[in-house]
Amino acid sequence: MEDRIAPSPLRPVRGAARGAAGALVLAGVAWAARALWQIRLATIGMPASGPPDQGDGQHRPLTSLEDGYHLVTTLGSAATVLCAITFLIWLSRVRDNAHTLSGQPPRYAWPWIYAGWIVPVANLWVPRGIVADIHRASAPGERLPHAVNWWWGLWLAGMLSGTGLMYAVPTDHVIERAYHNVYPLLAADAAVVAAAVAGVFVVRALTTAQRRRGTDSVRA
């Protein structure tokens, strides 16, 4: 499916890039804090009263550490949402600029900028394809930065791990997992944090490529 709309003028990218990079760092810090709290839970061990979710709809009062983990998880979710919004704003801008710079319609129509992350199966490759196409149009003849593959591989690891970004489970259940077997949780968190770091390099690489092609003349 192709866009048939004529290329538009170059859009400013510096401000959007800074916002996306900053939000990626914030999300990485939030997920690192989540991992730290999981380590603390595993180190202290489950209270004698058992897990927070006692079954049959019964929940015991949370300890201060468990309350802290709920707070950290909530803040981490907020940081992740902010990261998604700012990253998509940046992605939309560099995609439009890639269209202008190449003169060719993008391979993926604009709804895929958003739908590509949530449509089952397609979300395994469409976002990476959009990023790769943007780089190809922005820096013709140049090799795709290694950061793109690192970012996407780590994102998939964090998304599909069963304990990461796309795994909906009550926080009390995650706390119980931390008490019993924290290592899968930490592996998922590490993948998300590393993906955020690699994402900063992706944002920087694509933004730099476009600024070299002329977006320096457009003020953010």
C-alpha distance (Angstrom), angle and dihedral (degrees) to the residues before:
residue distance angle dihedral
M1 . . .
E2 3.80 . .
D3 3.78 136.6 .
R4 3.81 111.6 -119.0
I5 3.79 96.0 -172.3
A6 3.80 115.1 115.2
P7 3.81 116.1 -105.1
S8 3.79 113.8 -88.2
P9 3.82 127.9 -141.6
L10 3.77 117.6 -75.9
R11 3.77 114.0 -79.9
P12 3.82 125.2 -140.5
V13 3.79 111.9 -99.5
R14 3.80 108.4 173.3
G15 3.80 96.7 81.5
A16 3.80 93.2 44.2
A17 3.80 90.6 47.3
R18 3.79 92.6 51.7
G19 3.79 90.5 48.8
A20 3.79 93.0 49.2
A21 3.80 93.6 46.2
G22 3.80 92.1 47.5
A23 3.80 92.0 49.1
L24 3.81 90.6 48.7
V25 3.79 90.0 53.8
L26 3.80 90.7 47.4
A27 3.81 91.7 50.4
G28 3.80 91.0 48.1
V29 3.81 90.9 52.0
A30 3.80 91.0 48.1
W31 3.80 92.9 52.2
A32 3.80 91.0 45.4
A33 3.82 87.9 54.6
R34 3.79 88.9 50.6
A35 3.80 89.8 53.7
L36 3.79 90.8 48.6
W37 3.81 91.0 53.5
Q38 3.81 90.3 49.2
I39 3.79 89.7 53.8
R40 3.80 89.9 50.5
L41 3.80 90.9 50.3
A42 3.81 91.8 49.2
T43 3.80 91.9 46.9
I44 3.81 95.3 50.6
G45 3.80 93.9 41.2
M46 3.76 132.9 -146.1
P47 3.81 116.3 -47.6
A48 3.79 118.1 -110.7
S49 3.80 88.5 -108.1
G50 3.81 89.8 68.1
P51 3.81 132.6 -126.4
P52 3.81 121.6 -17.1
D53 3.81 91.1 -111.1
Q54 3.80 104.1 60.3
G55 3.79 93.8 -177.5
D56 3.81 132.1 -110.0
G57 3.79 89.3 61.7
Q58 3.79 93.7 -58.8
H59 3.83 119.9 133.8
R60 3.77 126.3 -178.0
P61 3.83 122.4 -142.3
L62 3.80 111.3 -80.4
T63 3.79 122.9 -116.8
S64 3.80 118.7 -121.1
L65 3.81 89.7 -103.3
E66 3.80 91.7 51.8
D67 3.80 90.3 47.6
G68 3.80 87.7 52.1
Y69 3.78 91.0 52.2
H70 3.81 90.6 53.2
L71 3.81 88.9 53.2
V72 3.81 93.1 46.9
T73 3.80 90.8 49.1
T74 3.80 92.0 50.1
L75 3.80 92.1 49.8
G76 3.80 90.1 46.1
S77 3.80 90.9 53.2
A78 3.80 90.5 50.2
A79 3.81 90.8 49.4
T80 3.81 90.2 49.7
V81 3.82 91.9 52.2
L82 3.80 90.9 48.6
C83 3.80 89.6 48.5
A84 3.81 91.6 51.3
I85 3.81 92.7 50.2
T86 3.81 96.0 48.0
F87 3.81 93.2 42.6
L88 3.81 92.0 52.3
I89 3.80 91.3 48.2
W90 3.80 89.3 53.2
L91 3.81 92.3 43.7
S92 3.80 91.8 52.0
R93 3.81 91.3 51.8
V94 3.78 97.0 48.3
R95 3.81 90.2 45.0
D96 3.81 90.6 54.7
N97 3.80 89.9 47.6
A98 3.80 91.0 49.1
H99 3.80 88.1 54.7
T100 3.79 90.5 51.7
L101 3.81 95.0 44.9
S102 3.80 95.8 48.0
G103 3.80 98.8 34.9
Q104 3.79 87.5 -140.2
P105 3.81 126.8 113.8
P106 3.82 113.8 -109.4
R107 3.78 117.2 -100.6
Y108 3.81 90.7 -126.4
A109 3.81 120.0 50.9
W110 3.81 117.0 -123.1
P111 3.85 96.2 -97.5
W112 3.80 88.2 66.0
I113 3.80 89.8 66.7
Y114 3.80 85.1 74.4
A115 3.80 105.5 18.4
G116 3.79 92.1 49.2
W117 3.80 90.5 73.1
I118 3.79 96.6 52.6
V119 3.83 108.9 29.4
P120 3.82 106.3 101.2
V121 3.82 116.1 -110.6
A122 3.81 91.9 2.4
N123 3.80 88.2 68.6
L124 3.79 88.0 66.5
W125 3.81 93.0 71.9
V126 3.82 114.8 -0.8
P127 3.85 98.3 85.6
R128 3.79 91.5 48.4
G129 3.81 89.0 47.1
I130 3.80 91.0 53.2
V131 3.82 91.4 50.5
A132 3.82 92.3 46.1
D133 3.81 91.5 49.6
I134 3.80 91.1 49.7
H135 3.79 90.9 52.9
R136 3.81 92.1 46.1
A137 3.79 91.2 53.4
S138 3.80 94.6 41.6
A139 3.81 97.5 45.4
P140 3.81 107.1 24.4
G141 3.78 113.4 -162.4
E142 3.79 94.1 14.9
R143 3.78 122.2 118.4
L144 3.79 118.0 -106.5
P145 3.83 107.6 -99.7
H146 3.80 113.8 -104.4
A147 3.80 87.6 -128.8
V148 3.81 90.1 71.8
N149 3.80 93.4 60.9
W150 3.80 92.6 41.7
W151 3.79 90.7 49.7
W152 3.78 93.9 48.6
G153 3.80 96.0 43.2
L154 3.80 91.8 49.8
W155 3.79 91.6 45.2
L156 3.81 90.8 54.0
A157 3.80 90.4 47.5
G158 3.79 91.0 52.8
M159 3.80 93.0 43.1
L160 3.80 98.5 46.8
S161 3.79 100.6 35.4
G162 3.78 94.1 99.4
T163 3.80 91.0 -121.6
G164 3.78 101.7 53.6
L165 3.77 141.0 79.5
M166 3.79 101.1 -39.3
Y167 3.79 99.1 37.8
A168 3.80 109.4 103.3
V169 3.80 110.0 -154.1
P170 3.81 131.6 143.1
T171 3.79 113.9 -95.3
D172 3.80 91.1 -123.0
H173 3.81 88.9 60.3
V174 3.80 90.4 51.6
I175 3.80 88.9 52.0
E176 3.81 89.4 53.0
R177 3.80 89.8 50.8
A178 3.78 90.2 51.2
Y179 3.79 89.3 55.7
H180 3.82 93.9 48.9
N181 3.83 106.3 31.2
V182 3.79 116.3 -1.6
Y183 3.82 98.4 168.9
P184 3.85 98.8 83.2
L185 3.80 88.6 49.1
L186 3.79 91.9 51.2
A187 3.81 91.8 46.9
A188 3.81 90.7 53.8
D189 3.80 91.9 46.4
A190 3.80 91.2 48.9
A191 3.81 90.6 52.5
V192 3.81 91.5 51.2
V193 3.81 93.2 47.5
A194 3.81 91.9 47.7
A195 3.82 90.8 47.2
A196 3.80 89.2 53.9
V197 3.81 90.7 52.0
A198 3.81 92.0 47.7
G199 3.80 88.7 47.0
V200 3.80 90.2 60.3
F201 3.81 88.9 57.2
V202 3.82 90.6 48.0
V203 3.80 91.2 53.0
R204 3.78 90.8 47.4
A205 3.82 94.4 47.6
L206 3.80 96.5 50.0
T207 3.79 94.0 41.2
T208 3.80 91.8 50.2
A209 3.81 91.2 48.9
Q210 3.80 91.7 53.6
R211 3.77 94.7 44.3
R212 3.79 88.6 54.4
R213 3.79 88.3 55.3
G214 3.78 94.8 54.8
T215 3.79 113.9 -72.3
D216 3.82 88.6 112.8
S217 3.78 85.3 83.2
V218 3.79 90.6 60.4
R219 3.77 113.8 78.5
A220 3.80 118.2 -136.8
